[in-house]
């Protein structure tokens, strides 16, 4: 039996988890949930996902901090190659936002999508990131 591809969704909105899980579990993916950045980093270590879908704006530790820690902190060295697909509700050209997506991409997130996300585009991006 082959290992099922595991995707960790880190988002504070339970509706996003339900929606993403419904879409991705129709494919050969197992979806694991975390509802804030701290829980997300803990689940990266516990679950060892193949891909992370990460919300930007969350209470506590936001997505930019989670991504930065995952990609640059030595204690996450073994997990730093996990692709991260960041989600945002903000338009990418909103330069005044202190959590700009350009900063997120410069911080080594592999890709990003703007919410609301088209289901077909989500699956395509996930498949593309898993191929790399």
N, C-alpha and C positions, 0 to 999 in steps of 0.2 A: 504494500500500500504506500503510495507516495505522500509526502508531506504536503499539507494544505498551506497555501500562501496566507500569511497572517498580516492583517492590516490593523494598526492601532489608530483609533480616532480620538483626538484630544480636542474637546470642545465643551464649553459650559452649557450649551443648549441641548437638552434631551431630545428635542424634535430633530435636530441635525443628526444625532446618533441613530435615531430610528430610520430616518430617510436614507442616510448613507448605508446603514446595515442592510436595509431592504434592497437597495441597488446592488451592492457588492456581493451579498450572499446569493444573488441569483447567478453569479459567476462562481468560479472555484476559489472563493476567498472566505477566510474566517475573519470576522471583525471583532476586535477587542476595544472596549471603551474606557476612557478616562475623562473626568469632568473638570479638571483644572491642571495647570502646569506641573504642580508638585506631584500629583497622582500620575500624570503622564510620564514624567521622568522615571518614577518608580516602576511603572508598567513596562517601560522600555527594557529595563534590566530584568524584570520578572518574566516577561512574555517573549522577548527577543523577536519583535516583529520584522517583517520583510519590508514594510513601508509605513510611514507615519503621515496621517492627514491631520494637520495642525491648525486650529483656529488662531487668529492673531489676537483679538481682544477678548481677554478672560479676566475674571477677578484673580487677585493674588499674582501669580507669575504668568505674565502674558506670553503669547506664542513666540515673539521675537527673542525673549530671554530663554525660553525652552530650547529653541533652535540653536542659539548661540552656545548655550551650555553643552548641548549634545554634540555640536560640531567642534568645539574648541577646548572643553574642559577635559583634562587628562583622565579623570575618573570615568568618563564615558568613551574612552579611546576605542574600545572594542565595538561600540555602537555608532561611531561617528560616520560610518559609510552607509547607514540606513538612509534611503532617500526620503526627503521631507517635501510634502505637497502642502503649502500653506493656503489657508482660506481667509478671505477678507470681505467685509461688507463695504469697504471704502473704495472709491474709484482710484485707479493707479496714478492718476495725474494730480491727486490732491497733495501738492507739495507742502502745504502748511501742516499736515498731520505729522506729529512727532514720531509716529510709528509707520513711516512710509514704506510701501512695498519695495521701493528701490533699496532701502536699507536692508529689508528682509532678504532680498535676492543677493545683495552684496555680502550678506552674512552666511551664505552658503546653503540656503534653501534651494532645492533642485528645481522647484516649480511653484507656481501659485495660481489660484483660481479666485475669481470674484464671486461672492454670493449675490443672488441665488445662482446655484450651479446647475447647468444643464446635465441631466443624468448621463447622456451619451458622452458628453465631453469629460465628465468625471471618470467614467470607465476607460475612455481613450487615454487620458493622462496617467491614470494608475497603471494601465498596461504598458505604456511607453516607459514610465519610470522603472517598472519591474524588469524590463528588457535590458536596461543599461548595466 
